Amino acid sequence: MSKTVTERLERYRSDGLAQVEGWFEPESAELMASLLLHQIGLGLGGGVAEIGVHHGRSFLLLANGLAPREPAVALDVFEHQEQNADHSGKGDRGRFEENLSRWAPCVAVKIVARSSLEVTPASAREVFGRPRMFSIDGGHTAEITRHDLELAQAGIADGGIVVLDDMLNGHWLGVLTGTATYLLDHPGLVPFAISPNKLYLTDSVAAATGYATHLRSAAPDLLGKRDVEFFGTTVDVYGQGAPRHNVSGPSGPAPEVRRARAAARRARREAADVAQQLAAVQASRSWRLTAPWRKVAGRLPRS
Ligand SMILES: C[S@@+](CC[C@H](N)C(=O)[O-])C[C@H]1O[C@@H](n2cnc3c(N)ncnc32)[C@H](O)[C@@H]1O
C-alpha cells in the first residue's frame, strides 16, 4: 500500500508539479512527500487539509500522499475574491477540479468554498476533520496567518504536521508578523524545520524531535544548517546552503567548474594587458602631438 503512495507521490512530483500553476518549490515538495510517507509508517491517519489551494499545486501533493480512505479537505474563497484581503493568489474552482481529476482522480475531496476567517477554532474539526498534515497558504496578512495557525492547532491529529507557506518571503511579511505573534503568545505548535517558503510545526517537542530526526536521515543533501535558533526552540534549515547546491566535491570544484574559472581568469588577465597597452599609448608624446588631428577627424563626415 505504502509503495503505491510512494509511486503516486513520485509521479506527481516528476510530471504534475510543473504542469499545475501555483507556488510550491520542488525541494519542499520532496520534503513534504517524505514526511507524508513517514507518517504512514508511524501509523498516523487523519488525512490532509489545505487553506488556500489556488489551482491545487501543493494540495495535489498532499492528496497523493493519502492512504486509502483517508479524507482530504480543500478550503479557498475561490470566486469570492472580494474576501481575498491581500490578493494572495486567486483561487479558481474550475481549474482546481480539472487538476484534481487529472492528478488525483481517485481521491474524494471535500471542497469548502469560504474564507478561513469564517471558521473558528471551535468549529475547525467540523470543517477540516483531524488531518495529519495541514497546509496553510490562504490569506497572507498577520491577522489571517495567526488565525489560520490557531485553526490548524485546534484541528490537527495528535502528532500531525502544520506546514505554513511564505514565512520568510519578503513580499509577504504579514506572514512573518502573524507567525511571530502566534509563537510568542501560544506555545501550542512547535517549529522543527524550514525549507524553501515553508515552515514546519507539530504539536509536541517529542513529535518535533521525531520529525527532525527523520528529515535529517531522509534528505541529508538538502540540509543546509542544523539547530538554528527560532522563538525559544531550534529548527533545521533545508535548501539554503545545502550540499546538493554546492558544486565543490570532496576534492575541490568539479573539472568543468575549474575550467570555466581558469578561462575567466585568462580573459581578465588579457583585458588588463590591453588596458595597460592602451594607457601607455595614450600617455606617449606622439599620441599627445596628434590629439588635435584626431579631434578634427572625429568631426569630419564619414565617406
Ligand atoms: C498563494 S495562493 C495558494 C497557492 C497554492 N497553495 C499553491 O500550491 O499554488 C492563496 C490562495 O488563498 C486564497 N485565499 C486568500 N484569502 C483567503 C481566505 N481568507 N480564506 C481562504 N482562502 C483564501 C486565494 O483565493 C488563493 O487561492
The ligand as an ORCA input file, in Angstrom:
! r2SCAN-3c Opt
* xyz 0 1
  C      -0.888     31.839     -2.648
  S      -2.394     31.174     -3.153
  C      -2.268     29.484     -2.758
  C      -1.225     28.751     -3.538
  C      -1.402     27.255     -3.560
  N      -1.309     26.660     -2.249
  C      -0.422     26.614     -4.498
  O       0.057     25.498     -4.210
  O      -0.115     27.184     -5.550
  C      -3.514     31.782     -1.960
  C      -4.909     31.261     -2.088
  O      -5.616     31.607     -0.903
  C      -6.920     32.024     -1.227
  N      -7.349     32.890     -0.103
  C      -6.995     34.169      0.141
  N      -7.536     34.581      1.297
  C      -8.245     33.545      1.797
  C      -9.031     33.350      2.961
  N      -9.211     34.311      3.878
  N      -9.613     32.135      3.162
  C      -9.449     31.143      2.250
  N      -8.718     31.262      1.134
  C      -8.110     32.440      0.911
  C      -6.793     32.674     -2.593
  O      -8.016     32.624     -3.319
  C      -5.698     31.827     -3.249
  O      -6.250     30.776     -3.998
*
